[in-house]
């Protein structure tokens, strides 16, 4: 099991940058989902628009967000090794 104390300065910097990028990505994709859900309220009476917007939310928000979560889990698991 390694701790942050065991990391070299360059490894710490790389990990910090990776975490910052993951944070940015997570906020971006959560924004897509949040705005998309708000937009669904506006188009709920139009089944075609609703379906199209739902697909966009899934493809551009939910799926990438799932990938970010998987990357965070991988990062955490690698830290424990």
trRosetta pair geometry for C-beta under 8 A, 3 or more apart (Angstrom, degrees):
i j d omega theta_ij theta_ji phi_ij phi_ji
1 80 5.6 -34 -126 -167 87 57
1 81 7.3 180 -104 119 43 4
2 6 4.5 -114 -160 67 94 143
2 7 7.2 96 156 -56 123 78
2 79 6.5 -114 72 -171 92 55
2 80 7.8 176 36 -145 68 8
2 81 7.1 -3 6 81 100 51
3 6 5.3 107 54 0 63 99
3 7 8.0 -114 105 -13 45 87
4 7 5.6 -43 -161 14 46 119
4 12 6.8 76 -168 -112 88 103
7 11 4.2 -133 -169 95 96 118
7 12 4.7 127 115 -62 125 80
7 15 6.7 -46 -154 0 160 141
8 11 4.6 91 52 9 77 105
8 12 6.9 -140 93 -7 38 87
9 12 5.6 -53 -146 35 32 113
9 13 6.3 32 156 -20 65 105
10 13 5.6 -51 -147 36 33 112
10 14 6.3 34 153 -19 64 106
11 14 5.6 -53 -146 38 32 112
11 15 6.2 32 154 -18 65 106
12 15 5.8 -56 -146 38 29 110
12 16 6.2 32 154 -22 65 107
13 16 5.6 -54 -146 36 30 113
13 17 6.4 28 155 -17 64 105
14 17 5.8 -55 -148 37 30 109
14 18 6.3 32 153 -20 64 107
15 18 5.5 -54 -148 36 32 114
15 19 6.3 32 153 -18 65 105
15 75 7.7 131 -146 -161 91 116
16 19 5.8 -55 -149 37 30 110
16 20 6.4 32 152 -20 64 105
17 20 5.6 -52 -146 35 33 113
17 21 6.4 33 154 -19 65 104
18 21 5.8 -54 -150 36 30 110
18 22 6.4 29 152 -17 64 107
18 75 6.8 171 129 -112 130 137
19 22 5.6 -53 -145 38 33 111
19 23 6.3 38 153 -22 65 104
19 75 7.5 151 -81 166 80 161
20 23 5.6 -52 -149 34 31 114
20 24 6.4 32 152 -19 64 105
21 24 5.6 -52 -149 36 33 112
21 25 6.2 32 153 -18 66 106
22 25 5.7 -53 -144 39 32 111
22 26 6.1 35 156 -23 65 106
22 68 5.8 140 -155 -161 82 96
22 71 6.0 -154 -111 103 120 123
22 72 5.8 132 -180 -75 146 91
22 75 7.5 -90 -47 -10 162 155
23 26 5.8 -53 -146 34 28 111
23 27 6.5 25 156 -15 62 106
24 27 6.0 -60 -152 38 28 108
24 28 6.3 30 152 -22 64 109
25 28 5.6 -56 -148 35 31 114
25 29 6.3 19 160 -10 67 108
25 64 7.2 -123 178 154 105 110
25 68 4.9 -176 112 -101 119 131
26 29 6.3 -61 -146 42 27 102
26 30 6.1 27 157 -17 65 111
26 65 6.8 83 -133 -134 61 82
26 68 5.1 176 -78 145 77 152
26 69 8.0 97 -108 -62 107 67
27 30 5.8 -56 -142 40 28 111
27 31 6.3 37 154 -26 62 105
28 31 5.7 -58 -158 30 28 115
28 32 6.9 29 148 -20 63 101
29 32 5.4 -43 -151 29 41 115
29 33 6.6 39 151 -15 66 102
29 60 7.8 -165 -129 143 79 56
29 61 5.1 137 -171 -150 76 55
29 62 7.7 160 174 -57 112 16
29 64 4.9 -152 -102 92 135 106
29 65 4.0 -177 129 -69 140 90
29 68 6.5 -171 23 -1 146 141
30 33 5.6 -53 -149 39 36 111
30 34 6.1 37 153 -21 68 108
30 61 7.6 107 -90 -161 15 101
30 65 6.6 104 -61 -110 63 131
31 34 5.7 -54 -140 38 30 111
31 35 6.1 21 164 -10 66 109
32 35 6.3 -60 -143 43 23 102
32 36 5.9 25 157 -22 61 115
32 57 6.8 161 142 -134 91 60
32 60 5.2 -133 -171 119 150 93
32 61 3.5 -158 102 -88 112 101
33 36 5.6 -60 -144 39 25 114
33 37 6.3 27 158 -21 63 105
33 57 5.9 88 -118 -165 58 99
33 61 3.9 153 -59 167 75 140
33 62 6.3 97 -93 -63 116 71
33 65 6.8 -9 -34 -30 132 153
34 37 6.0 -55 -150 32 26 108
34 38 6.7 24 152 -15 61 105
35 38 5.6 -54 -151 37 36 113
35 39 6.2 35 151 -20 67 107
36 39 5.5 -55 -147 38 32 111
36 40 6.5 44 151 -31 64 98
36 53 6.2 165 -160 171 90 95
36 54 8.0 123 167 -103 118 33
36 56 6.6 -166 -122 97 127 96
36 57 3.6 148 151 -96 158 108
36 61 5.9 -123 4 -15 144 154
37 40 5.5 -41 -151 20 35 118
37 41 7.5 45 150 -23 57 92
37 57 7.1 95 -52 -128 63 148
38 41 6.0 -44 -169 18 39 114
38 42 7.6 34 141 -14 63 101
39 42 5.5 -51 -161 30 48 114
39 43 6.5 14 153 4 76 109
39 53 5.8 -143 111 -157 115 143
40 43 6.2 -74 -142 53 34 90
40 44 6.1 64 156 -69 69 85
40 50 6.4 72 -147 -136 82 81
40 53 5.8 -180 -87 112 74 134
40 54 6.9 68 -105 -72 120 78
40 57 7.6 -22 -52 -37 118 148
41 44 6.0 -22 -148 -24 26 117
43 46 5.0 -64 -170 49 82 105
43 49 4.0 -113 -169 116 132 124
43 50 5.2 -176 119 -70 100 67
43 53 5.9 125 60 -2 147 148
44 50 5.9 72 -120 -95 36 126
46 49 3.9 36 103 24 120 115
46 50 6.0 161 85 -21 62 87
47 50 5.5 -56 -140 38 29 116
47 51 6.2 29 161 -20 65 106
48 51 6.0 -54 -149 35 27 109
48 52 6.4 25 154 -16 62 109
49 52 5.7 -58 -147 39 31 111
49 53 6.0 26 158 -15 67 110
50 53 6.0 -59 -145 41 25 107
50 54 6.2 29 155 -22 63 109
51 54 5.7 -53 -145 35 29 114
51 55 6.5 30 155 -19 63 105
52 55 5.9 -56 -153 34 29 111
52 56 6.5 30 150 -18 63 106
53 56 5.5 -52 -148 36 35 114
53 57 6.4 39 153 -22 66 102
54 57 5.7 -51 -149 33 31 112
54 58 6.5 30 153 -17 63 106
55 58 5.7 -56 -150 37 32 111
55 59 6.1 20 157 -11 68 112
56 59 6.0 -61 -139 44 28 103
56 60 5.6 -13 176 16 68 118
56 61 7.9 57 131 -2 63 100
57 60 6.9 -69 -122 54 16 84
57 61 4.9 -34 -169 33 58 129
57 62 6.3 54 139 -16 74 103
58 61 7.0 -34 -72 54 8 84
58 62 4.8 -36 -136 40 48 125
58 63 6.2 58 159 -26 64 98
59 62 7.8 26 -11 46 17 85
59 63 5.8 -9 -135 18 31 130
60 63 7.8 31 -24 42 12 98
60 64 6.9 -7 -172 3 31 123
61 64 6.8 -83 -156 43 10 98
61 65 6.1 6 160 -18 56 119
62 65 5.6 -63 -146 38 26 113
62 66 6.4 31 156 -24 64 103
63 66 5.7 -49 -151 29 32 113
63 67 6.9 33 150 -18 61 102
64 67 5.4 -52 -154 33 40 115
64 68 6.6 43 149 -21 68 100
65 68 5.5 -48 -150 32 37 113
65 69 6.5 39 151 -19 65 102
66 69 5.7 -52 -150 35 33 112
66 70 6.5 36 150 -20 64 104
67 70 5.5 -53 -150 35 33 113
67 71 6.5 35 151 -20 65 103
68 71 5.6 -53 -151 35 33 113
68 72 6.5 35 151 -20 65 103
69 72 5.6 -52 -150 34 34 112
69 73 6.5 34 151 -18 65 104
70 73 5.7 -53 -149 37 32 112
70 74 6.3 35 152 -20 65 105
71 74 5.6 -51 -146 36 32 113
71 75 6.3 36 153 -21 65 105
72 75 5.6 -52 -148 35 31 114
72 76 6.4 30 153 -17 64 106
73 76 5.7 -56 -149 38 31 111
73 77 6.2 30 154 -19 66 108
74 77 5.7 -56 -145 38 30 110
74 78 6.2 29 157 -18 66 107
75 78 5.9 -56 -146 37 27 109
75 79 6.5 33 152 -25 61 105
76 79 5.7 -53 -152 29 32 115
76 80 7.0 29 152 -19 62 104
77 80 5.9 -57 -158 31 35 110
77 81 7.1 41 148 -30 64 100
78 81 5.7 -45 -155 17 40 116
